Amino acid sequence: MSLSTKKSSFTMLLVLLMHFSLAAQQIEVCNTCPIKTIAKAVSIANRHDVILLKEGNYAEHDIVIDKPLSIHGEKNAVINGEEKGYIFKVFADSVSIKGITLKNVGRSYTKDYAAIYLSKSKYFTLENLLIENVFFGLLIEKSKHGIIKNNHIFSNAKVEASSGNGIHLWHSSNAVSYTHLTLPTSDLV
């Protein structure tokens, strides 16, 4: 084997090792896990990590996502916003939130509280979410290239004037939205 071939092989090996060491990690969140809150998992996560919510109830609100992440829930993973504000506030590209029940978003007639507030984000996915007792379900502003799929959004509002929209897209483009059920919110999209 020539010196040039050995150097090429060594370089390829280093590249492969670096790739696998930089690959996304999975962070599990549960009552018996080392990480017990979603906010803590988000704060320690590296870009493109996957946060897995194990089955259980999580009383959290105003969780800020400011880096590319995936947050996926196992069956019966529930986040209760305790009617105190937003549940997720997303200010990053390449964020995926899937398979979670989000409930009890804050109510206000001066702030547009939502289960998920997403601002200036690209390449996002919001999928298979059950969203209950909300003012706005999904509030998406100045964002593009997103997928909003198979979500069920419910409000406890008695009249339309006391609820926001199920899905509100404001100054957003190229967002694909389909297969939703929303009752009784002001508007679907």
C-alpha positions as CSV (number, residue, x, y, z in Angstrom):
1,M,0.0,0.0,0.0
2,S,1.4,3.4,-1.0
3,L,1.9,6.3,1.4
4,S,-0.8,8.2,-0.5
5,T,-3.3,5.4,-0.1
6,K,-2.5,5.1,3.6
7,K,-3.0,8.8,4.1
8,S,-6.4,8.7,2.2
9,S,-7.5,5.7,4.2
10,F,-6.5,7.4,7.5
11,T,-8.3,10.7,6.4
12,M,-11.4,8.7,5.6
13,L,-11.3,7.0,8.9
14,L,-11.0,10.3,10.7
15,V,-13.9,11.8,8.8
16,L,-16.1,8.8,9.7
17,L,-15.1,9.0,13.3
18,M,-15.9,12.7,13.5
19,H,-19.2,12.2,11.8
20,F,-20.3,9.6,14.3
21,S,-19.1,11.6,17.2
22,L,-21.0,14.6,16.0
23,A,-24.2,12.7,15.3
24,A,-27.3,13.7,17.2
25,Q,-27.8,12.3,20.6
26,Q,-31.1,11.3,22.2
27,I,-32.0,12.8,25.6
28,E,-34.8,11.0,27.5
29,V,-37.1,13.0,29.8
30,C,-39.2,11.3,32.5
31,N,-39.9,11.4,36.2
32,T,-37.3,8.7,36.9
33,C,-34.7,9.8,34.2
34,P,-31.7,11.9,35.0
35,I,-33.4,14.7,33.1
36,K,-36.8,15.4,34.5
37,T,-38.0,18.5,32.7
38,I,-38.3,19.4,29.0
39,A,-36.8,22.9,29.7
40,K,-33.6,21.2,31.2
41,A,-33.4,18.9,28.2
42,V,-33.6,21.8,25.8
43,S,-31.0,23.7,27.7
44,I,-28.4,20.9,27.6
45,A,-29.2,19.6,24.1
46,N,-26.8,20.2,21.3
47,R,-28.0,21.3,17.8
48,H,-30.1,18.6,16.1
49,D,-30.4,16.4,19.2
50,V,-33.6,14.4,19.8
51,I,-35.5,14.9,23.0
52,L,-37.7,11.9,23.8
53,L,-40.6,12.5,26.2
54,K,-41.4,9.3,27.9
55,E,-45.0,8.6,29.0
56,G,-46.1,11.0,31.7
57,N,-47.4,14.4,32.6
58,Y,-45.1,17.5,32.5
59,A,-46.2,20.8,34.0
60,E,-44.2,23.3,32.0
61,H,-44.7,26.4,30.0
62,D,-42.8,29.0,28.1
63,I,-40.2,26.5,26.9
64,V,-37.9,28.3,24.5
65,I,-36.4,26.5,21.6
66,D,-33.5,28.5,20.1
67,K,-31.6,25.8,18.2
68,P,-32.5,23.0,15.8
69,L,-34.0,20.1,17.8
70,S,-36.6,17.3,17.6
71,I,-38.9,16.8,20.5
72,H,-40.9,13.6,20.2
73,G,-43.3,12.1,22.6
74,E,-44.1,8.5,23.4
75,K,-47.7,7.5,23.7
76,N,-49.3,9.5,26.6
77,A,-46.7,12.2,26.9
78,V,-48.6,15.2,28.0
79,I,-47.4,18.8,28.6
80,N,-49.7,20.9,30.8
81,G,-49.1,24.6,30.4
82,E,-51.1,25.2,33.6
83,E,-52.9,28.2,31.8
84,K,-49.7,30.3,32.4
85,G,-48.6,31.3,28.9
86,Y,-47.2,29.5,25.8
87,I,-46.1,25.9,26.0
88,F,-43.4,26.1,23.3
89,K,-41.8,29.3,21.9
90,V,-39.7,28.4,18.9
91,F,-37.1,30.8,17.4
92,A,-34.9,28.3,15.4
93,D,-34.8,26.6,12.1
94,S,-35.2,22.8,11.7
95,V,-37.4,22.1,14.7
96,S,-39.6,19.1,14.8
97,I,-42.3,18.6,17.5
98,K,-44.3,15.3,17.2
99,G,-46.6,12.9,19.0
100,I,-47.3,15.0,22.2
101,T,-50.5,16.2,23.9
102,L,-50.3,19.9,24.7
103,K,-53.0,21.3,27.0
104,N,-54.0,24.3,29.1
105,V,-52.4,27.2,27.3
106,G,-52.7,30.7,28.9
107,R,-55.5,33.0,27.9
108,S,-55.2,36.7,27.3
109,Y,-56.7,39.3,25.1
110,T,-53.5,41.3,24.9
111,K,-51.1,38.4,24.1
112,D,-51.6,35.7,21.6
113,Y,-50.8,32.7,23.7
114,A,-50.5,29.4,21.8
115,A,-49.5,25.8,22.5
116,I,-46.7,26.4,20.0
117,Y,-45.6,29.8,19.0
118,L,-43.1,29.7,16.1
119,S,-41.4,32.8,14.8
120,K,-38.9,33.3,11.9
121,S,-38.4,29.6,11.5
122,K,-37.6,27.5,8.4
123,Y,-38.0,23.8,7.8
124,F,-40.2,23.0,10.8
125,T,-42.5,20.0,11.4
126,L,-45.5,20.0,13.8
127,E,-47.1,16.6,13.5
128,N,-49.4,14.2,15.4
129,L,-50.2,16.7,18.1
130,L,-53.3,16.6,20.3
131,I,-53.8,20.2,21.5
132,E,-56.5,20.9,24.1
133,N,-57.9,23.9,26.0
134,V,-56.1,26.5,24.0
135,F,-56.5,30.2,23.0
136,F,-54.4,29.7,19.8
137,G,-53.3,26.1,18.9
138,L,-50.4,26.9,16.6
139,L,-49.3,30.5,16.0
140,I,-46.8,30.7,13.2
141,E,-45.4,34.0,12.1
142,K,-42.8,35.0,9.5
143,S,-41.9,31.3,8.9
144,K,-41.6,29.2,5.8
145,H,-41.0,25.7,4.5
146,G,-42.9,23.9,7.2
147,I,-45.1,20.8,7.5
148,I,-48.1,20.9,9.8
149,K,-49.7,17.5,9.7
150,N,-52.3,15.3,11.5
151,N,-52.9,17.6,14.4
152,H,-56.1,17.8,16.5
153,I,-56.8,21.1,18.1
154,F,-59.6,21.8,20.6
155,S,-60.7,24.9,22.5
156,N,-63.0,25.1,25.5
157,A,-64.3,28.5,24.4
158,K,-68.0,28.8,24.6
159,V,-68.2,31.5,21.9
160,E,-66.0,32.3,19.0
161,A,-64.9,35.7,20.3
162,S,-63.3,34.1,23.3
163,S,-60.9,32.0,21.3
164,G,-58.1,32.5,18.8
165,N,-57.5,30.4,15.7
166,G,-56.7,26.7,15.7
167,I,-53.8,27.4,13.3
168,H,-52.8,30.9,12.6
169,L,-50.2,31.5,9.8
170,W,-49.1,35.2,9.7
171,H,-46.7,36.4,7.0
172,S,-45.7,32.8,6.4
173,S,-45.1,30.9,3.2
174,N,-44.6,27.4,1.8
175,A,-46.2,25.8,4.9
176,V,-48.1,22.6,4.1
177,S,-51.0,22.0,6.5
178,Y,-53.4,19.1,6.3
179,T,-55.6,16.7,8.2
180,H,-56.7,18.7,11.2
181,L,-59.7,18.8,13.4
182,T,-60.3,22.0,15.4
183,L,-63.3,22.7,17.6
184,P,-64.5,25.3,18.6
185,T,-61.8,27.9,17.7
186,S,-62.3,31.1,15.8
187,D,-60.9,29.8,12.5
188,L,-58.9,26.8,11.4
189,V,-56.2,28.5,9.3
